Amino acid sequence: MASSIRAVLAAPAVLAVVIGLAACGPSGAPAAGEASGGSPGNPAGEVRAVRHDAGTTDVPAAPRRVVSVSVTMTGHLLALGAPVVASQATAPGPLTDGNGFFKQWAGVAAQRGVQVLYQGFEPDLEKVVAAKPDLIVGAATGADGALKVYDRLKAIAPTVLFRHDNLTWQELTTRLGAALGLESGAAKVIAGYDARVAEVKAAIRKPGQDAVVLRDNPTDIPVFTQASAQGALLASLGFTVHPIDPSLAARSNTEGGAREDIVNVAQENVVKAFGDSSLFFVGHSPEQIAATRAKPLWKDLPAVTGGRVHDLGLDAFRIDYFSASNVLDRIRREFS
């Protein structure tokens, strides 16, 4: 069995022809994540040509065994109601359950019988084969990105990879819905969430101060801008996300890089950078937040002395439909 699997994995070029990878012409190509209703060789619409961040692939019009090689993508797929049978997992920890699935959707995965494909960020292709997927979904970026093994994955089954670092969870849900033929599911999820945002926005009392959304690091502090998923969520509820003066940004941008969603601030600049803003912590335990509040440069901040330090939750670091809904619940409890 192992030798036959290795033979399959060693022949991506041959099997790529078998699974019918298609390239769309420039005039008729759908946008990334959009799908056409079939192909000339499949007038009944049994497959759909899907553009994604690794190319264009013919995928089943109605996949039945979706395997996720990205634990980040799995939450989005579950929100859509996609038939996920197995998913890559990370190590058990504060953000994950015993299987290594993120806690915000681990219960849903258990209810639907989603199996652990493998744990860790090194793809186990033999286990992917054993899961018998008719569609593989993965990430094109991040620690669980699969671009380096894309050719080997698409030799197993049609494979689509999407970035998740440069768009909102709603945009990613829409693209995945189009790729899997679940457009109506994507629209329903987003509409339900938007209704919930409107409900919470009407129910809360927003503070007069700006909001700084951040994580605390031993060195530079990543601050989430309004372009981030976390900042956009607060802005949708009527909060004003505090802009960071560019002169106070740290030179070393280790966590943010050139991204627009994060600005790093040096520890010595917290007073000038944050001013009178309220603080909203992302991905910290209550104990970690208490330790940060007690630091010499932090303990006299107006937000700390005025009791305007808020916890968005551990799951707020990785925003999908489930974690965004959890954050809405926390905001409503905190500000009602």
C-alpha positions as CSV (number, residue, x, y, z in Angstrom):
1,M,0.0,0.0,0.0
2,A,2.8,2.4,0.9
3,S,4.6,1.8,-2.3
4,S,1.5,2.4,-4.4
5,I,0.8,5.7,-2.5
6,R,4.4,6.8,-3.2
7,A,3.9,6.0,-6.8
8,V,0.8,8.2,-6.9
9,L,2.5,11.1,-5.2
10,A,5.5,10.8,-7.5
11,A,3.4,11.4,-10.7
12,P,1.8,14.7,-10.3
13,A,2.2,15.7,-14.0
14,V,0.3,12.5,-15.2
15,L,-2.5,12.7,-12.7
16,A,-2.9,16.4,-13.2
17,V,-4.1,15.5,-16.7
18,V,-6.4,12.9,-15.3
19,I,-8.2,15.2,-12.9
20,G,-8.6,17.7,-15.7
21,L,-6.9,20.9,-14.5
22,A,-8.2,23.7,-16.7
23,A,-6.9,27.2,-17.6
24,C,-9.4,29.9,-18.3
25,G,-8.7,32.5,-21.0
26,P,-8.3,36.1,-20.0
27,S,-11.6,37.2,-21.4
28,G,-13.8,34.6,-19.8
29,A,-11.8,33.8,-16.6
30,P,-13.8,34.2,-13.3
31,A,-12.4,36.2,-10.5
32,A,-10.4,34.3,-7.9
33,G,-12.7,32.0,-6.1
34,E,-15.5,32.3,-8.7
35,A,-16.7,29.3,-10.5
36,S,-18.2,28.6,-13.9
37,G,-21.1,26.3,-14.3
38,G,-19.1,23.5,-16.1
39,S,-16.9,23.1,-19.1
40,P,-17.3,22.3,-22.8
41,G,-16.5,18.7,-22.0
42,N,-19.0,18.7,-19.2
43,P,-22.2,20.5,-20.4
44,A,-24.2,19.1,-17.4
45,G,-22.1,21.1,-15.1
46,E,-20.5,18.1,-13.3
47,V,-17.3,20.2,-12.6
48,R,-16.6,23.9,-12.1
49,A,-13.5,25.7,-13.2
50,V,-12.2,27.6,-10.1
51,R,-9.6,30.3,-10.1
52,H,-7.6,30.3,-6.8
53,D,-4.3,31.5,-5.5
54,A,-2.3,28.6,-7.0
55,G,-4.0,28.5,-10.4
56,T,-7.2,27.3,-12.0
57,T,-8.7,23.9,-11.2
58,D,-11.7,21.8,-12.3
59,V,-13.5,20.7,-9.1
60,P,-16.6,18.7,-8.5
61,A,-19.8,20.8,-8.9
62,A,-21.0,19.3,-5.6
63,P,-18.0,17.8,-3.6
64,R,-18.9,15.2,-1.0
65,R,-15.5,14.5,0.7
66,V,-13.6,17.7,1.4
67,V,-10.3,17.4,3.1
68,S,-8.8,20.6,4.6
69,V,-5.0,20.8,4.7
70,S,-5.3,24.1,6.6
71,V,-6.7,24.3,10.1
72,T,-7.2,28.0,9.4
73,M,-9.5,27.2,6.4
74,T,-11.5,24.6,8.3
75,G,-13.5,27.0,10.3
76,H,-14.5,28.9,7.2
77,L,-15.5,25.6,5.5
78,L,-17.6,24.5,8.5
79,A,-19.4,27.8,8.6
80,L,-20.4,27.2,5.0
81,G,-21.7,23.8,5.8
82,A,-19.1,22.2,3.5
83,P,-18.8,18.4,3.8
84,V,-15.4,18.4,5.5
85,V,-14.4,14.8,6.4
86,A,-10.9,15.5,7.8
87,S,-8.7,18.4,8.6
88,Q,-5.1,19.3,9.4
89,A,-4.7,20.2,13.1
90,T,-2.2,22.0,15.2
91,A,-0.9,21.0,18.6
92,P,-3.4,21.0,21.6
93,G,-3.0,24.2,23.6
94,P,-4.8,27.3,25.0
95,L,-6.4,28.1,21.6
96,T,-7.2,24.5,20.6
97,D,-8.9,21.4,21.9
98,G,-7.4,18.0,22.5
99,N,-7.5,17.3,18.7
100,G,-5.7,20.5,17.8
101,F,-8.8,22.1,16.4
102,F,-9.5,25.7,17.2
103,K,-11.9,25.9,20.2
104,Q,-14.3,28.4,18.5
105,W,-15.4,25.6,16.0
106,A,-14.1,22.4,17.6
107,G,-17.6,21.5,18.9
108,V,-19.1,21.9,15.4
109,A,-16.3,19.7,14.0
110,A,-17.1,17.0,16.6
111,Q,-20.8,17.1,15.8
112,R,-20.1,16.6,12.1
113,G,-17.6,13.9,12.6
114,V,-14.6,15.7,11.2
115,Q,-11.5,13.6,11.7
116,V,-7.9,14.7,12.4
117,L,-6.0,14.4,9.2
118,Y,-2.6,15.0,10.8
119,Q,-1.2,17.3,13.5
120,G,1.5,19.8,12.7
121,F,2.3,22.0,9.7
122,E,4.3,19.5,7.7
123,P,1.8,17.9,5.2
124,D,1.4,14.1,5.6
125,L,0.4,13.2,2.0
126,E,-0.1,9.6,2.7
127,K,-2.9,10.5,5.2
128,V,-4.4,12.8,2.6
129,V,-4.6,9.9,0.2
130,A,-6.1,7.7,2.8
131,A,-8.9,10.2,3.5
132,K,-10.1,9.7,-0.1
133,P,-10.9,13.3,-0.9
134,D,-12.8,14.4,-3.9
135,L,-11.6,18.0,-3.2
136,I,-8.7,19.3,-1.2
137,V,-8.8,22.8,0.3
138,G,-5.8,24.6,1.7
139,A,-4.1,27.9,2.4
140,A,-1.7,29.7,0.1
141,T,-0.1,31.6,3.0
142,G,0.7,31.2,6.7
143,A,2.2,28.5,8.7
144,D,-0.2,26.0,7.3
145,G,0.3,27.2,3.7
146,A,0.5,24.4,1.1
147,L,2.0,26.0,-1.9
148,K,5.2,24.0,-1.6
149,V,3.3,20.7,-2.0
150,Y,0.6,22.0,-4.3
151,D,1.7,19.9,-7.3
152,R,1.7,16.7,-5.1
153,L,-1.7,17.5,-3.6
154,K,-3.4,18.1,-7.0
155,A,-2.1,14.7,-8.0
156,I,-4.2,13.2,-5.3
157,A,-7.4,15.1,-5.9
158,P,-8.5,18.5,-7.3
159,T,-6.9,21.1,-5.0
160,V,-7.6,24.8,-4.4
161,L,-5.5,27.1,-2.2
162,F,-6.6,30.5,-1.0
163,R,-4.8,33.3,0.9
164,H,-6.3,34.3,4.2
165,D,-4.0,37.1,5.2
166,N,-5.2,39.9,2.9
167,L,-9.0,39.8,3.0
168,T,-11.8,39.6,5.5
169,W,-13.4,36.4,6.7
170,Q,-16.5,37.5,4.8
171,E,-14.5,37.8,1.5
172,L,-12.8,34.4,2.1
173,T,-16.2,32.8,2.9
174,T,-17.6,34.2,-0.3
175,R,-14.7,32.8,-2.4
176,L,-14.9,29.4,-0.8
177,G,-18.6,29.3,-1.3
178,A,-18.2,30.0,-5.0
179,A,-15.5,27.4,-5.2
180,L,-17.6,24.7,-3.6
181,G,-20.9,25.5,-5.1
182,L,-22.1,26.8,-1.7
183,E,-22.8,30.4,-2.7
184,S,-26.2,30.5,-0.9
185,G,-24.6,29.1,2.2
186,A,-22.0,31.9,2.2
187,A,-24.6,34.6,1.7
188,K,-26.7,33.2,4.5
189,V,-23.8,33.1,6.9
190,I,-22.8,36.7,6.1
191,A,-26.3,38.0,6.3
192,G,-26.9,36.4,9.6
193,Y,-23.7,37.8,11.0
194,D,-24.5,41.3,9.6
195,A,-27.9,41.1,11.4
196,R,-26.1,40.2,14.6
197,V,-23.7,43.2,14.2
198,A,-26.6,45.6,13.8
199,E,-28.3,44.1,16.9
200,V,-25.2,44.4,19.1
201,K,-24.4,47.9,17.7
202,A,-27.9,49.1,18.7
203,A,-27.6,47.5,22.2
204,I,-24.2,48.7,23.4
205,R,-23.0,52.0,24.9
206,K,-19.8,52.9,23.1
207,P,-17.0,54.7,25.0
208,G,-16.1,58.2,24.0
209,Q,-12.4,57.3,23.7
210,D,-10.7,55.7,20.7
211,A,-9.9,51.9,20.8
212,V,-6.4,50.5,20.6
213,V,-6.6,46.8,19.6
214,L,-3.3,45.1,20.4
215,R,-1.2,42.2,21.6
216,D,1.6,42.6,24.1
217,N,5.0,41.2,23.1
218,P,8.3,41.3,25.1
219,T,9.7,43.7,22.4
220,D,7.5,45.5,19.9
221,I,3.7,45.6,20.4
222,P,1.6,44.7,17.4
223,V,-1.4,47.1,17.1
224,F,-4.2,46.1,14.8
225,T,-5.3,48.9,12.5
226,Q,-8.8,49.4,11.1
227,A,-7.6,47.4,8.1
228,S,-7.3,44.3,10.3
229,A,-10.2,41.9,10.9
230,Q,-10.2,42.8,14.6
231,G,-10.1,46.5,13.9
232,A,-12.8,46.2,11.3
233,L,-15.0,44.3,13.7
234,L,-14.9,47.1,16.3
235,A,-15.4,49.7,13.6
236,S,-18.5,47.9,12.4
237,L,-19.9,48.3,15.9
238,G,-19.3,52.1,15.9
239,F,-15.9,52.1,17.8
240,T,-13.2,54.5,16.6
241,V,-10.0,52.6,16.0
242,H,-7.1,54.7,17.2
243,P,-4.6,55.6,14.4
244,I,-0.9,55.2,15.4
245,D,1.3,58.2,14.6
246,P,3.8,56.8,12.0
247,S,6.6,58.5,13.8
248,L,5.9,56.2,16.8
249,A,6.0,53.0,14.8
250,A,8.8,50.6,15.6
251,R,11.6,50.2,13.1
252,S,11.5,46.4,13.5
253,N,8.2,45.2,12.2
254,T,8.7,41.5,13.1
255,E,5.0,40.6,13.4
256,G,3.5,43.0,11.0
257,G,6.0,43.1,8.2
258,A,4.8,45.4,5.4
259,R,1.2,44.6,6.1
260,E,-1.4,47.3,6.5
261,D,-3.4,45.6,9.2
262,I,-0.7,45.7,11.9
263,V,1.6,48.5,13.1
264,N,4.3,47.7,15.6
265,V,4.9,50.1,18.5
266,A,8.1,50.0,20.6
267,Q,7.4,49.4,24.3
268,E,8.9,52.8,25.3
269,N,6.3,54.6,23.1
270,V,3.1,53.1,24.6
271,V,2.2,56.3,26.4
272,K,2.6,58.6,23.4
273,A,1.1,56.0,20.9
274,F,-2.0,55.1,23.0
275,G,-2.8,58.3,24.7
276,D,-6.3,58.3,26.3
277,S,-7.5,55.3,24.2
278,S,-9.2,52.3,25.6
279,L,-7.3,49.0,25.3
280,F,-8.7,45.9,23.7
281,F,-6.4,42.8,24.0
282,V,-6.4,40.1,21.3
283,G,-5.4,36.5,22.1
284,H,-4.3,36.9,25.7
285,S,-5.4,35.1,28.9
286,P,-6.7,37.2,31.8
287,E,-3.5,36.5,33.6
288,Q,-1.4,37.8,30.7
289,I,-3.5,41.0,30.5
290,A,-3.1,41.5,34.3
291,A,0.7,41.2,33.9
292,T,0.8,43.7,31.1
293,R,-1.3,46.2,33.1
294,A,1.1,46.0,36.0
295,K,4.2,47.0,33.9
296,P,5.8,50.3,34.7
297,L,5.0,52.0,31.4
298,W,1.4,50.6,31.4
299,K,0.1,50.9,34.9
300,D,-0.4,54.7,34.7
301,L,-2.1,54.7,31.2
302,P,-5.5,56.3,31.4
303,A,-7.1,53.1,30.1
304,V,-5.6,51.2,33.0
305,T,-6.3,53.7,35.8
306,G,-9.8,54.3,34.3
307,G,-10.8,50.6,34.0
308,R,-11.0,50.7,30.2
309,V,-9.0,47.5,29.5
310,H,-11.0,44.9,27.6
311,D,-10.4,41.3,26.7
312,L,-11.6,40.3,23.2
313,G,-10.7,36.7,23.9
314,L,-8.1,34.1,23.0
315,D,-9.9,33.2,19.8
316,A,-9.9,36.9,18.6
317,F,-6.4,36.4,17.2
318,R,-7.7,34.3,14.3
319,I,-11.0,35.7,13.0
320,D,-13.5,33.5,11.3
321,Y,-17.3,33.4,11.5
322,F,-17.2,31.5,14.8
323,S,-14.6,33.6,16.6
324,A,-16.1,36.9,15.2
325,S,-19.5,35.8,16.7
326,N,-17.8,35.1,20.0
327,V,-16.2,38.6,20.0
328,L,-19.7,40.1,19.3
329,D,-21.0,38.3,22.4
330,R,-18.2,39.6,24.6
331,I,-18.6,43.2,23.4
332,R,-22.3,43.0,24.1
333,R,-21.7,41.7,27.6
334,E,-19.0,44.3,28.3
335,F,-20.7,47.4,27.0
336,S,-24.5,46.8,27.5
